[in-house]
Amino acid sequence: MRETSQLPNVVSRSVATLPPLEDIAVVDEMSGRHGSNRSTGKCQLSAETDREAVLAWLARYADSPNTLANARREAERLVLWALTERGKPLSSLTHEDLLIYRRFLANPQPAARWVMAPGRKAGRRDPAWRPFAGPLSEASIRQSMTLLNSLLSWLVEAGYLAGNPLSLSKRRRKTPQPRVTRFLEADLWAAVRQTILAMPRETPRQQAVYARARWLFSLFFLGGLRISEVVGNGMGDFFMRSDAQSGEQRWWLQALGKGDKERMIPATTELMIELMAYRRSLELSDLPAPGEPSPLLFPVAWRRSKHPAPHWPVPMTRSAVHGIVKEVFDQAANRWLADGRGEEQADRLRAASSHWLRHTAGTSLANAGVNLSYVRDTLGHSDLSTTSIYVHGEDDARHAAVSGVHRISWDSAGPS
């Protein structure tokens, strides 16, 4: 590690070559051991310095690589800024310091110290590495401050810091969770299904495109799957189990979903019929064998006759599946306009995505009176507050009921 001649009392590299978080080395008074915001009570961490405390916080995200990378980036930037620009450790930062830091994120200066040269993607231990690619947008600044607030709050909870200097920031009033609007109303959902049914089927390729689109949209609606679950699970995840009370055989789809959580999705009779039809189009047996390593979605050119067992295609990418969905929605919007219907609804179809289908599934289940706890478990929500955003029909019914009987009737209120 190169010694500094410019900031000998702060970091062990030059101003122009800031070290990544793991390599930060400072003299004792800048380590945070004696930070002005250090707690005097019992600390639940073995960390004695700010660097050690931040690394302890980051260790919580070891199983989530993307979250870990984002958290490390934001913590690293703040620690380096505190040392080089404010001349103090993280544990001595005040509320005013953090207000200044927020403005700094919108324009990191001096750029030679903080901003990567255009076109460079240097590794974090490369001398050309810098903490920023450029100024942050307002949305990125908010995300950065949210992560840092999480860091500081955790250090307070752990007994390392006496207080969170960000907790004094102006908070927005908590608003009720809005009802979801990104779903397809009944007429738009019908238009999408009609568009798929109207797809040409004259050539083998056209037949394959139709069969795949129909199966994909069946998965999204009947199974309530996310796009990541379509590409991340396989046909071998369908299984049959006897009902505990009636003994009836029922099909299920064991899906690995968001946060690596597994859930069992009821494979309805309709969904199983669609699965069998799709497999027949691929020249496969009607039902998958237990643990069969086949993906849920196949390339249109794949046929069993062309690829004898045990060869299976690799799962399609998220972007490829997204492209299929957007193409269907675009065709539906074009048909909608060709039928002389409104542009606003056509715009909604063009804006729709696979997640709209998941919301449409949740809305359909809730409006049909299915117990919300069942809807929650089928869609893989963590709690009912998330699932309740689908209860559009109940709101409308409540509005009609109240309007019908709850009146002030000024006109009939004559003099006594």
N, C-alpha and C positions, 0 to 999 in steps of 0.2 A: 504494500500500500504506500503510495507516494505521500511524502510529508508536505505540509502546506507552509508557504511563507507569507500568505496574505491573511489567513484567519487562524493563527496558531492556537488561539484559545477557544476555538469553536469546533472545527472538524479537522480530520487528518488528511484532507485533500484540498486542492486549490479551489478557489471560488468557481472557476470555469468547469470543474469536473466534480460535481456533487456525487457523493456515494449513495448507493441504494440503502434501504433501511437496515438490512442485515450487516452492512459494513460500516455503519456510522460509529466513529470513535471520537470521544470528547473528553476534555479535562473534567475534573470532578465537579467543579462548580456549575458546569453546563449539563451534567448528566441527569439532573432531576432529583438527585438524592436529597437536596435541600430546597426543592422547589417551594415557592411561596404558597402554592395551593395544595401542598401535600397534606394528607390527613394525619392527625395526631392520634387517631384511634387505632383499633386493631385492624390490620390488613389481612385479607384472606389470600393474598398472592405472596409468593416468595420473591417477586421482583423487587429490586432495590433501585433500579434506574428506569427512566421513561422508556428507553428502548426495550428493556426486558418486559415492561408492563404492556407495551403495544404488541409485542410478539405474543404475549400470553392471550391478549384479546383476539389476535389473528388465528391462534391455534384452534379457536372454536369453529372456524370455517374450513378446517382441513378436509372435510368430506364434500365440500362444495367448491370446486376449483374456480368457477366463474365469480362467485361471491368473494372468495379469498383474494382473487386478483384485484377486484374492484376495491375491497377494503384496504388491502396493502397499499395500493396506489394512493388513495386519499390520505391514509395515515402517514405515509412516507412524505408526501408533499408538505403536509402541515408541520411535521417534525423538522424537515430541512428548512422550511421557511422560518420557523420560530428561531432556529439556531443562527441562520445566516442573515435574515432581514431584521429580526427583533432582538437578536443577541441574548436570548433567554431559552430555557428548556420548555418543553411542552407543559410541564407541571407548574410553570409560573405564568402561563398565558392568562390574560384577563378578558373580560367581555369586550372591552374596546379593541384589544388585539385581534380578536376574531372578527369584529366588524371590518377592520382593515384587511384581514386575510380574505374576507369575502370579496372585497373590491379587487384585491390582487388577482383572484382567480379569473376575473374578466379581462385582465391584461397583465400577464406575468412578466415583470420587468426586474432586472435587466434581461432581455431576451437571450443574450449570449450565455447566461448562466442557467436559465430555466427552460428555454424552448429548443426542441430538436430542430436541426437543420432540415429544410424542405427535402422530402424524398428519402430521408434517412430512417432506418428502423434498427438502430443500434441496440444490442443487448444491454441489460441493466448494469453489467460490469464493464462495458465498453467505455473508454474515455469520451466518446462522442455522445453517450447517453445523456438525455435531459428528462426531467420529470414531466414536461408538457409537450404536446404536439402543436399547441397554439392556445389562444384565448378560449375560455369555456363559454358555452351558451348559457342563458339564464336557466334552462332546464337542467343542464349538467351541474351548474353551481348549486342548485337546490338539492340535487342528488348527492353532491359532495358534502354539503352541510348536514344532510340527514344522516349520512354514514358517520361523520365526525361527531354528531350529537349522540349517536349510538355508542361510539367509542368512549366518549367522556362520561356518559351516564353509567356505562359498565364499570369504568374505573372508580367512579364514586361508589357504586354499589359494592364493589370489591374492597372498599376501604383504602384505596390507593390515593385518590384525590378527595379533598374536603368538599368540593362543590363542582358543578358543571357550569362553566362560564357561558355556555350556549343556552342554558335554560332560561336566561333572561330575555332571549330574543322574542320578538312579537310573534304570537301564535295566532293562527287563523281559528275562528270558531269551528268546532267540529260540527259538520253538517250530517244529516241523516244519509245513510247509504242510498244512492239513487236507484231507481228501478232501471234495469238493463234496457237499453234501446237498440242494441245491435242484435236484433233478431228479425226473422222474416214473418210478417203477418200472413194469415191464412192464404190470401189471394196471391201473394208473392211466392210463397212456398209451393203453391199449386202450379204457378207458372214455371218454377224451376223443374218440377217433376215432369211437366208437359214437355219442356225443352229436351230433357233427357230421352223421354219416350219418342220424340220426333227425330232423334238422331238417325242419319242414314245407316242402313245395314246391308248394303248390296255386296260389298266386298268383305273378305275375311278380316282385313284390318279395321274396316268400319264396324264390323260386328264386335271385334275386340275392344274398340274404343267405347262403344255403347255399353258392353257388359261391364267394363271396368268402371265407367262413370256411375252406372246404376249401383254397383256394389259399393263403391266408395261413399256415395251419398247415403246409402242404407246404413253403412257403418257410422257415419257422423250423426245421423238422426236417430236411428233405432238404438245404437249403442252409446250415443253421447260422447264419442271419443274425441280427444284432442288430436291435432295433426301429428304431434310427436308420438302419440300412442298408436297411430296407424302405422307409422314407419318403424316403431320400436317393438311391436308385438307380432306374433305369427299365427298362422292357422292352427298350429299344434297347440295353441293356448285355449282352444275350445275344448270343453270336456263335459261329460254327462254325470249327473249325480242324482240319487234317489231322494225324493221328498221325505223328510223325517217322519211325517205323519201319514200321508197317503200312500207313500211308496212309489208315487209317479216319477218317471224319469224326466229330468229337466236338463236342458243345455245351458251352459254358462261360458262366459269368456273371462279367463283370468288375465287381467291387464296390469302391466307395470306402468305406472303413470307418473305424474308430477311429483318431484321429491323422492323418486324411487319407492313410492308407495304402491302396494298391490291392492287391487280391488276386484271383486267378482261382479261382472255385468250380466244381468239376465239376458240370455240369448233367446229372444222370443221366437215363436214358430215362424213368424214372418222373416226375421233375420236369418234363421237357419235355411229357409227356402231360398232366400237370396244368395246365401253362401253356396248352396248346392248348385244353383243355376250358374253362378260365376265359375265354380270349379269345373262344371261340365264344359263351359266355354274354353277352358284351358286343357281339356281332355284329361282331367284328373278324376279320381273317384269322387262320389258325391260328398263324402265326409272325410275330414283329415284324420290320419292316424294319431294316436296320443303322442304328443311331443314332436310331431312332424315339423321339421325346420323350414317350412315354407313361409314366405312373407305373406302379409295380409293383402298386398297389392303387387301385381306382376306387370312387367313391361308388356306392351301390346303385342310384340312379336313373339312372345314365348308360347310354346305349345309342348305338351308332354311328348308328342311324337318326334319333336325336334331335339328334345333334351331328355334322354332316358335317365331313369333313376340311377344314382341318388343326386343328380345335379339339380340344384335350385338356384334361382336368380338371387342376386344380392338385393336387400331391401331398397326401395326407391328413396330418394332424398326428400327432405322436407320441401325444398324449393320446387322439385318436380311435382309433388302432390299438390302444392299450393298452385302451381301453374294449371293443373287439371281443373281445380275448383274454380279459379278465376275465369278460365275459358268458358265453363258452363254458365257462370253468372253473366258473363258478357253476352253470350248467345241468348240467355233468357231476357236480358235487357233489350236486345235488338228485337226479339219477338214481341216483347211488350209494346215497344214503340210502333212496330209494324202493324199491330192490332189497333192502333189509334188510342192507346191508353196513355196516362199521364207521364210526363218526363220526371217528376219528382220520385215516383216509385221506381222508374228505370234507373235513376241515379242511385237509389238505395241498393238495387240489385248489383250495380257495378261496384259499389263500395263494399259489398258483402265479402266475407271470407269464410274459411272453414269453421272459425270460432262462432260465427253467426249461426251456423247449423247446430252447434252444441247448445247455444242459447235458445235456439228454436226448439230443440228437443226438451230442454228444461221447462220452457214456457208451456209446451204442449202437455207435459206430464202434470205440471202444477194446475193448469186450467182444467184438466180432466179429473181433478180431485184426488190424485195420488198423494198419499201421506208424504209430507215434505222430508221426513227423515229417510224415506225410501228414495226420493229423488236425490237427496244429498249423497247417499251411499252409492247410488248408481253412477252419478257424475263425478264422484271422488272429491266432494267438497269437505273441508275440515270442520265446518259448523253450519248450523241452520241459517245463520245470518247471511251467509253467502247465497244459499239456496233460495231464500225468501225474495230475492230480486226478481224471480221469475213469476211472481204471483200477480200478473197483470189482470187476469180475469176476475179475481176476487176483488180487486180495487174497483173495477167497473161495476160489478154487481152491487157492491156496497154503495157506490155513488147513486145508482138507480134506486136502491131501496130507500136511502135517506131522502132523496129528492121527491119520492112519491108520497111521503107522509109528513115530512118536517117542513112546514111552510109558515110564513108569518102572515100572509093574506091581508095586506094593508087595505085593499079595496073593500073587503067585507067588514072592516072594523068601523062601523058607523058610530055616531055619538050615543052615549049611554042614556 
